């Protein structure tokens, strides 16, 4: 939610700070696109450009009213406090426009601070929570920006990644972080900051991860990081070896399609990262995993759905009870966690606010945590006891695809480790080995799925149903369609249909039936007949050569044979492609769905 960037070079630089800030923002637009803005120190002046809407609006504004400088900060917004508008766009400034601030997060006590500042004659311009930060810093400013920010932070409640520049301190950017990510990029003649690693890769691969409650002063040739007691900290510089290419569209029309098509490769990489010479290697976590008596999984959205798929698989193969919950519910339900429970946190970004809080609850219960995440150096990866990285590479499209299937690969590999019978575990691992190539056969069928979508994209209701892990994957399939096609889509356990949802079914309904468990084919056949009798069209997703649904389904999209409990990793690729092509048919931008941002760092 919201992306912040900063760039700091010296006055003799040939580099164009405006261009660099805009370039970095373009890679963070997935975090929000309600507005964008930059603040630059130009000679000894502070200049701001900001505009409602996509980054291109800001670029148009800068074309008409150019701005340059050697140092600056930028922001792309996902609105929380105050509607998307020019005035609510960041950067926000103090009364005399000397100090500019960009912010990701929520200042929870902003109303009280606003009241207090208004009593001190501050006149607010925007409705945002962020503006009070600019005024507070000004209140504490006495010639030392770092000190002013440190003092202001003491009065803030909530979450923040902040970058601050000041006209009277024209050679530095001060940044601070609590519960929102902030990464510093170290280059030879300049330094940068950003909300995630991707924008930095163009300029450097050497990064420092700011910790919560740290504050840093960044100049063109130095970075000083202080902890909350104002003690200078030596923070390790990490090397990022992500491939820059993977953050580009590479000829695809959208990141989402590119990322769907990358799944076979990403799945292979994720498998290979843990299986060598046919042997599963979970490193340090192996012993702990083997001892598990109960598994508890949390995540949000798509990551939660990976947890639901995991529950079915782990309980079926390893016969260990699994509890799975959405992180935002888990954290408020006074959960019962024992110190020997195996706790799994799933998060693509590793920065989702609710997931982080749920993870911290695991910690307070003394439990050990395995994080499944895509982002090296993310908060989740740093706070968990063990990490399994999904080898998906940067996922840029807001709607998650390759992160999800690689999360599934990780949970299936963990399932192999949890199975007590070695032979069975090896069998499952061998089955997993073939998944990437099977995924490729679905990607290769995309024209067929595209054709189906172009006939069915304007159905007013789309219901996804299935039983067992087919139900689990229906949840994710329905979410994908909601996100990028804005269609009312729901997932139901097929057996639940008669208990209410069938009242919604009419001739304007498409039902997507996932049917990959042969023991339940008969039941699914009946359920399909029930919805067809009410006028619905039925698309069945089932294994190739299965003719059980030929007479009932209007359309069948086959997937390669595999174990029933592994089928979600394949069937979801069909529904991802279906959602993508529906969205294209509607004229939507699947990479930038309305009202959404990729990284949800607020509650
Ligand atoms: C849906 C989607 C979201 C995320 C959720 C959690 O396509 O991307 O539902 O899965 O916001 O995000 P992470 O995995 O970053 O914790």
Boltz pocket constraint, residues with backbone or C-beta under 6 A from the ligand:
constraints:
  - pocket:
      binder: B
      contacts: [[A, 299], [A, 300], [A, 301], [A, 302], [A, 303], [A, 304], [A, 346], [A, 347], [A, 348], [A, 349], [A, 350], [A, 351], [A, 352], [A, 355], [A, 398], [A, 399], [A, 400], [A, 401], [A, 479], [A, 483], [A, 597], [A, 598], [A, 599], [A, 600]]
      max_distance: 6.0
